[in-house]
Every structure is written in structure tokens, then in C-alpha cells.
Amino acid sequence: MTTGNPDYRVRTAGHRTACAAAPPDAAIADFLQLLGRAARQFHTYPAASPLSLDAVDACQRAFDAIAPGPAITCRITPSVLIVDDAEIGRGSIVETELARPLHRARVASVEFERAAARRDWSQFCGALLESQRAGAGKTTFAELLADAGVAAIVPHMSPRPEVLPLGAPAAPLRELVARERSRQQTLGGGTVQHFYPPDKGWVLMDPSVRYDSVSLLDLTLLVDDPARLAGMLMRLTDDDDAGADPARALEQKYADVVTLIGGLDPRLARLLFGRLARAVLDLDSERRKALLRRAILPGLLEGRVDGEAVLSEFPEVDLADALCLLLDLETAAPELLSTALDRLNLPSDRRDAVVPLIEANLRGGAAASDRRFDAAGLDHYAGALVRIDAARGQSFAEYAAFDLSMNDETRAALDGVRETIAVTDAIDAQLACLTGLMQLEPNPAAAGVLADRALPLLQALARSGRWDQLSVWTGRIRDLAAGLQPGRPEVAASMRELLVRLSDRHVVLQLADLCGAGAEGRASGRVIAAALGRAVVPAWLAAFESAVDRRRVRPLSAVMAERARELGPAVAKRLPHCGPEAARAAVALLGFAGGGYEKVIADQLPHGDERTFREVLHALARIGTAQAAAVVAEQIECAPAPAVTLAEDALWKLPPAVAMVKARELLGRREFVTSRPQVAARLLDRAARTMSDDFGPVLEALARLRYHFWDPAVMRVAARARELMP
């Protein structure tokens, strides 16, 4: 427990001078500067900010520019990073953003593997920020990186030992330690097995006591108090809060204390087990009962020495009460008490004193209805009793102790297990396991492997037409991805990519056929489309590029139009890259998505044919916003003659108030009326049906055009305006 770590060497003054004189590698220095800048950006901006992402990209480029070689190891000091005995970063951003935070986080050195990628730098900066926020938290910087699934950056933490004060042990205790060490050497042994992390504990002793090291067995003898030993063991597991309560420490570390005492000479162990029994008796009633149920009584049933040694030290009344806790397994199992008494090997006089007390508890049945063992524990104890050793006699009374446990409720539970096994679907069970693992896995690469395992299972559900199950699992994966997005966006992306890979051509065509198979099939198709969400968009658009698939996929388009608001962003992102047929389908869907897509729809006007032009205008009319109306009005004013009629029809399909505003704007512009009098005449005739008083100034302006003798069409517009004037 007191051995030093060879990785942390004491440096001489000459060595420090050599370090300062060694010139740093320029490429490595540039990389560390950019890594420090990325860490500063993570302090100032969110991880998804473009500024943070640009800083990570620059860091990756600098790392790639370093000459090939082994992993880069940086030793951490409060003010500089030392790489190959060269100091880097004093007085720069490396000191403020890397050296100081890493030193405060108790990081001794960091290894950067050459396989490190952008995600690793992002997680490194995020973990560094989190370690500073955590303050006195027990999660180390290395654990934060491990939880994030980072394997290419390996931090080595400085040891943080617990100091266990022992003072000056008495001479008899030191003699016992010497004798026990001799016994252990006589017994021999293999490699050292660390019960707790090495170098986790340092022992503070009087200078007159000369010990180079102290093992846990030595500590057990030197402490000479099981309750105090449990508190020290609690501190070795970083559970200081629990270690402050001796009773709780004994309850939680009882098994470790028993293991250490059991490793001593049997005579010493017997003595310490007696002290352990007294410590257990000193616990409050509830803690003592919990410890008896969880550890001591099971140890007695399994034939472990600690169960017999501890319980045999109990006074008769406490021993009877403890044994009666066995009746919590089932109220009618007195044979189990007989087995326990046999295992205790009590002298006849003590047995005669304990049995009447047990019988009195049986007759009284006090508090029997309030105490119940965990049913899962019963199977463990029963299994321990059915180990038959041919070398010695076996009392079969032990088996009878559990006969009455097979009651009607137990049989019903076993029947339920059997029926559950029979009806369990193998694909459901595998998908439940894989999605659970993906939810827990922090490493995106490992999560991608799990997604690869899940894909054939989901495809099997689609091929067999098990749409209900498929909708359940796709919806669950989608919800998991949404829940993981804030903390683990890379894993969430892997889960969303799984749904995209599932939504291939065959699944989309099957889904389209389902939507076209009547009302019931359409209802099922809606559920599946809702579960898949945006994942279905790429394959749906690709189907329109095929003349064979185009007709089959149309029933799915109507279902997707119902979810246009949700699917709109994914469709708009792919629209500029679509062919003519897919573009028309995408534009039609965006028409149902509402406002916000007017520009991406209007961008299709210069590139499309007449069918695309008509579909764009219909989509804009369906959106019905002022921005959509502006695009339609622009086409009325500027489009070629054949397309103007389509634009006029689209204008009057807009909401009436919006259409009248645009009609008034067009007729109020003299250039439009004089350049396209026939179109102006049609607009005026259509507007006359719902004309309001605010049209008066427009009519007056049009009436003044009656003197354009050189253009009869304009004169007819003016004459019509005079007729409509009040």
C-alpha cells in the first residue's frame, strides 16, 4: 500500500536545466497552441458552435502535420507541458488552458495516440471543461474521457492516496504482524492480487516503527478493530461520506472485512471474528437485521466459516432472534432452523438454551408478517444446499427445509416463466438487448457496430410484413436518438443512420404498397411513416427517379404529405439535387409544409419544365403566405406568355385577402398595365367580383389611361376601370 509509483521520478536541478535548454518541436508546439485555443473556445461557446468546430478542425490539421511516429506524451506541470524533455507553453494559451486545468485535475501525463480524430479533441475539451466545473467531484478526468468513449487520448492520473493514521502500534501487535508475515511466506503464493487499487492508501505511523510497506492483512492486525477497519476500507474506495458513519461502513464493507480476517491464522481469525460479532451487535436493530439477512445468515447456510464464527459469539437471546430471521423465507420451514443450528456446532448446553427461545418465537410469531426475504435470494441458498459431497455424510433434512416453498404462487410464477419463454419473440429480445446497449455505449464506433447488428433484424421484420413490431422498434430507436442528442450526438447520429439504412428501396416500396391497400393498410402506413420520420425521405425521393417505382410509391406520398411539417427540412435539403420527377414530388410535399420554404420552392422555377412550373405555383398557392404571393405576382409580371395564365390561376388560389393585395399592387403599377394590358384586363375583371373601397385610387389611375389612343388594349382597361368606379 505504500510502494511508490516509478512513473513519477524526482528531477534534479541539472535535469531541469536540460529540459529548459531542449528546443521544442515546432509542429507539436503549434498543435498544443491550437488545442489550447480549442479548449478556450469550449469555455466561451457551445460545443456545436461554428467557432468551436473551426477550432477543433484547426487542431486536427495541426496534429496531422506532425511527423509520423509513436504516441505523443506530455508531462503536466502547473505552468508548462513537457514533451521529450522540452518545455512548451509557458506564459501562453497552453499554460492557461491546458497545463493549469490538467494539473488541477490531477493529471500527471497525457498520451495522444496518432489515431486521434476530431471527435476525440472535442470530447477532450468538453471533459476538461467538465472537470473544472465538477470541483471536488470524485469523477476523474480519465473517467470522463472513458465515459465519452475516447480511446486515442490516454490521461495518466496522479495518485491521490488516503492517509490512514495508525500511530505507534503496541509491541504485541507488531509481533503478531511479524509472525503472520512468516506464515504467509511459508505458505508461498503466486502473483500479488490487489484487493484495492495499488498506492491508494498510505499508512501514517510513528517514526520509531520501521515498516517499508503494510499489506491489508498487516493492517487488519494493526487496527485490531473490525469496525474501524471497515471505515478505512471505505476510504480506500473514495466513499468518504459513507466512511464517516462507522455503522454504515461496517454494513457496506462487511464482506471485505470477513475476507481479510479469513486470510489470517485461524486462531487469530477466530479472535477477530469474535470482535466482529460484537461490532455487529452494536449496530442498531434495523442495520443488524439487514446485515444478518444479506450476509451473515447466507454465509451460515453456505457453510462459510464467518457465518458460524460470528453467530456463535452472539448471546443466546440475540442468536435466537437472528436465527428466526430465517423464517422470513417461509413461515412454515422449521427444518431450516435445525440445519442452521447444526451448522453452528454449538455446545449442548448452549443449544439447549437457544432452542426454547426459538420455539417461543415460533409460537408467538412476532413480526413474522412484517419480514420477508427477497425471493431471488432463496434460489441461491437452495442451490448451495444441493451440493452433494460423497466424501462425507449429508443430512437430507436440509432439503426438506424448502419443500413447502413450492406453494401455489411459486408454481404459478414458474408456469408464467415457461409461458413467457414460449411466446417471446427472438427478434424482439435481440432488439431489446441491442437498443439497451446502444443507449449505454458512449463510443460511437462501438455503437455503430451495435447498429450494424440491429439492421438485419429490422429488415427481417419488414420483409415478413410485421409492421406493428417494426413501428414499435423504429419509434423506440428514434426516441432514443432524440434523448441521446444533447449528451452523445455521435451515438444519436449512428441511431438515426440506422433508420436511414433501414428505409431502403424495398422497404419504401413495401410501405407504399401497404398505404395503397385500403383504409386499414393506410392506417398502418401512417404509423410506420411516423416512426421512421425523416429517415424515409432519401429512398422515397430516389423511387421517383425510376419509371418502374414511380407509380408504386405515389400512395406513400399522400401519407407523407400529412407529416409535411416534420419532413420538410429533410426534403428541402435534398431538393436542389433531385431530378425532375423527384423535384416535383418534393415541391408538392413542401407545399403542405407551410411557410418557410418559399425560396427553396421558387428556386425550381428557372430549371423546370411546364409541369414543374405548374407544381411550383400550386405549392406556393397552397402555402398562401405573403412571400409566396410575391413569387406568384413576379411570375405574372415577368413570366413568358404561356406561363402567365398558370400564374394567374395560382394567384386566385391564394387566400382572398392576400390575392387582392397582390392584384391591387400589380394594377397600381403603370408599367405593368401598359406592358401587359391583356393580363391587366383579366386581373381587373376577376378583382371586380370582390372589389372593396380601397380599390378606388387604383381605378382612378387606370381611368387616366383612356387617352392612350395608340394602344387600344390599354384604352379598354381604362374604360373597364371607369365602369367599375362608383
Summary of the structure (lengths in Angstrom):
residues: 726
radius of gyration: 40.5
end to end distance: 105.1
largest distance: 137.1
contacts: 2190
relative contact order: 0.03
helix: 70%
strand: 5%
